Amino acid sequence: MPAEYGPWGHSYARERKLLMVRLVANLVAELGCRRPTVLAEQLVTLADGAASRAMVLDEADYGRYARTAAEILLDNALPATD
């Protein structure tokens, strides 16, 4: 992080990332997903990676790739419906 943001920049970014995991964990828990905190970490990591690759490589397709992967993660975490 650039020096002009000072030591609070890293702390702020960290808190935002942790907040996102908590929000996603709450959402997937409401859906009845197994292991919501683990799933939230996986989904948020996937989103972060897709966003980073899209910015660095200037390619929007990473969002679509991430969506496909997220759908697989969610399908595997949701309880079976009979």
JOBEL-V436432 format. One record per helix or strand of 2 or more residues. SS is the DSSP state (h for helix, s for strand). FROM is the first residue (numbers start at 1). LEN is the number of residues. If there is no record, write none. Layout:
[[SS;FROM;LEN] [SS;FROM;LEN]]
//
This chain:
[[h;3;28] [h;36;22] [h;61;17]]
//
